[in-house]
Amino acid sequence: MSPRTRAGGAAPVGRVLAATKVAMLVADVGLLVYWAVVFAGLIPPELAYKDYDDPILSDWNVSFVALDVAASVTGLATLCCTAAWRPLMTVSLTLTSTAGLQAVAFWALRGDFTLAWWLPNLFLLLFPLPGLVALVRGPGRTAWRAGWEGPSRRCA
């Protein structure tokens, strides 16, 4: 078995990260376009989320700008092949997944299951996960083989 292949015949780490980078490009550009559309007031009322005109919901939505822009900037920096791609990718994927989780949790709490808002946010929540696993594990390594001794030895 190649050192870049997981036990059990799973996809090689390189392939997982390559697919993740494509999804990152889509997500990062998509987030920036979304915010440009929001600030330009171009979302048609029939596509807006429930209570879009409510100032509290508008503030809630805009509160994601910093998180989304940070995810996009670190993601695009990753894709520009900087020397620090690995930590940048980890930060970007974590921020992106967090943004998706926060939005999905909010819509679930409100009982609003509009697919037009759930699908993009589920994408943001879920696509980073295989890449994060690959980044944490590294090629051919598990956390245990990477030198982590486990919580009992680290915390004692």
RORO-980972 format. One record per residue: residue in three letters; z, y, x of N, C-alpha, C in turn. Coordinates in steps of 0.02 Angstrom, whole numbers, plus 50000, padded with zeros to 5 digits. Each point is the difference from the previous one (the first is absolute). Example, Ala and Ser with C-alpha at 12.3 -4.5 7.8 and 13.67 -1.06 7.14 Angstrom:
ALA503904971650660500005005949955500005006050045 SER499645005349982500035005950042500375005549961 
This chain:
MET500004994150042500005005949958500005006250044 SER499595004749983499975006450037500665003649995 PRO500205003750053500635003749996499995005549947 ARG499405001949977499965005249949499964997249930 THR500104993449993499974996849935500694997549981 ARG500195001149939500654997849975499994992449987 ALA500584997150001500074992949983499764999049928 GLY499724994249987499784998549933499305002649985 GLY499645002550050499325002049991499915006849968 ALA500525004149999499945006749970499515004350041 ALA499795005549971499515004450032500275002750066 PRO499575000850049500225003050063500265007149990 VAL500475001950041500305006649996499475005450005 GLY499524999250045499485005050009499605001249936 ARG499864994749963499635000649938500415003649947 VAL500654998549998500455003349952500035007450015 LEU500075001850064500045007150017499345003649990 ALA499444996650011499345003049988499925001649926 ALA500184995349957499965001249927500485005549979 THR500585000150031500505005249984499735006950019 LYS499655000450057499735006550021499475002649951 VAL499604995549973499515002149950500365002649937 ALA500514996449978500395002149942500365006650014 MET500235000950062500335006350019499525005849994 LEU499394999150023499515005449996499885001949927 VAL499924995149958499895001349929500615003649970 ALA500604997550015500615003049972500125007050027 ASP499925000950066500165006550030499515005549977 VAL499374998449999499515004849975500105001049925 GLY500144994549964500125000549928500595004449983 LEU500544999450037500585004349988499845007350011 LEU499655001550054499825007050014499535002849946 VAL499534995949978499555002249946500395000949936 TYR500464995449985500415000649939500375006750000 TRP500325001850055500385006250001499545006149996 ALA499414999750029499525005549993499805000849926 VAL499894994449966499825000249929500585002749958 VAL500614997850016500595002449963500085007550008 PHE499985002450062500115007150012499425004349975 ALA499414997149994499435003649971500014999749923 GLY500464996149972500054999449927499414996449969 LEU499734995050034499404996649977500124993549963 ILE500634998149989500124993749964499905001349926 PRO499524996749968499895001049929500604997549959 PRO500175003449947500584998049960499994992749978 GLU499424997249986499974993049977500154995150057 LEU499975002250061500174995750057500695001550029 ALA500315005349977500665001950025500534995149975 TYR500544999450038500544995749978500365003349941 LYS500394995849965500365002449941500475005850019 ASP499995005249960500415005950010499825003850065 TYR499364999850017499755003350061500185007450002 ASP500025003249942500145007249997500755001650001 ASP500434995049997500725001150002500185002450071 PRO500335005850007500155002750067500434995350043 ILE500444996249969500414995350038499574994450029 LEU499544997349959499564994750025499515002850052 SER499795006149990499555003150049500375000850067 ASP500635002249997500395000650062500114993250032 TRP500134994949958500094993250027499374997950037 ASN499425001149969499374998150031499905003750066 VAL500105006550000499895004050060500514998350055 SER500574997149980500494998150051499744994650047 PHE499454996749980499704994950043499545002850053 VAL499855006449998499525002850048500204998750072 ALA500625001550017500214999150070499964992750022 LEU500224995549957499974992850015499284997750007 ASP499585001949954499304997950001499625002950060 VAL500125006350014499665003250057500244996950066 ALA500654998750006500264996850060499694993050009 ALA499954996349945499684993350003499275000750022 SER499655004849971499295000950017499895002350071 VAL500405004850022499915002650069500154994650051 THR500544996249991500154994750048499494994349995 GLY499754998749940499494994949992499355002050033 LEU499785006149989499375002350032500085000450075 ALA500595001850024500125000050073499954992950027 THR500264995249963499944993050020499274998050008 LEU499595002149951499304998049999499595003650053 CYS500285005350029499655003550054500134996850067 CYS500304994150000500114996050061500435003650051 THR500535003249978500465003150047500384994650038 ALA500295001950055500384995250040500604997349962 ALA500265003949954500604998049962499814997149932 TRP499464996249995499764997649935500514995649965 ARG500364995850037500454995249969500585003449963 PRO500385004550032500535003449962499735004649945 LEU499435003250013499715004249948499794995949940 MET499714994250012499784995749945500614997549961 THR500534998350036500614997649967500295005549955 VAL500045006150026500265005649961499555001349940 SER499345000350011499535001449946500044994849944 LEU500004993750019500024994749949500665000149962 THR500545001450035500665000449967500025005849950 LEU499765005850021499995005849955499554998849940 THR499424997050012499534998749946500304995249949 SER500294994650023500314995249955500585003149962 THR500395004150033500555003549968499765004549944 ALA499465003750013499725004449948499774996049939 GLY499674994450013499794995749945500594997149961 LEU500514997950036500604997249968500345005249956 GLN500095006050027500335005349962499625001649935 ALA499345000450004499615001549941500034994349949 VAL499924993850023500024994349955500694999449967 ALA500535001150039500674999749972500095005449946 PHE499755005950013500055005549951499634998349936 TRP499374997750006499614998449941500324994249961 ALA500294995250035500344994449967500615002549961 LEU500405004450031500585002749966499815004049938 ARG499445003350002499775003949942499654995749948 GLY499864993750018499654995749953499275001949991 ASP499725003350051499305002249998499594995350043 PHE499584996049968499634994950036499255001449999 THR499815006250011499305002050002499694997450064 LEU499494995749993499684997050059499715005050048 ALA499765005649975499705005050043500505002750051 TRP500644999749985500515002350047500344994150035 TRP500054994349967500324994250030499584996950055 LEU499354999149988499594996650050499995003550068 PRO499885006650003500015003050067500684999750033 ASN500535000549960500674999850029500204993050021 LEU499774994949963500114993150022499624998750065 PHE499405002750005499624999550062500405003150058 LEU500265006049989500395003350053500634996050018 LEU500314997049951500604996050012499844993650038 LEU499464996649981499904993150024499554999350061 PHE499475004150008499554998750056500345000550068 PRO500515004350009500315000450066500404993850021 LEU500214995949953500474994750016499744994850050 PRO499394997349993499764995350051499955003250070 GLY499795006350002499955003550064500685001050031 LEU500505001849959500685000950027500274993550027 VAL499884994549964500224993550025499674998450066 ALA499355001250005499644998650063500265004450056 LEU500145006349986500265004550052500704997950023 VAL500424998049954500684998050018500004993550039 ARG499594995349978499994993550033499615000150065 GLY499475003850004499595000150060499594993650004 PRO499524999850046499564994150006500394993950023 GLY499994994749959500294993750019500755000050007 ARG500345005149973500725000550010500355000549933 THR500594997649997500445001349943500555004650025 ALA500385002749956500555004450021500474996350047 TRP500104993549988500474996250042499724999150070 ARG499364998350006499704999050066499905006650036 ALA500025005649964499905006550032500645002450033 GLY500534996149997500615001950035500565002549955 TRP499904999849934500535002249955500484994249993 GLU500625001250012500494994650000500324998749932 GLY499825003949952500294999149933500565004849988 PRO500175001149937500505005049983500694998550027 SER500204993750003500684998550022500115001850073 ARG499504999250042500075001650071499905007550013 ARG499595003349961499875007150009500575004349973 CYS500334997749947500515004049967500694998650026 ALA500084994750038500684998250023500235004450056 
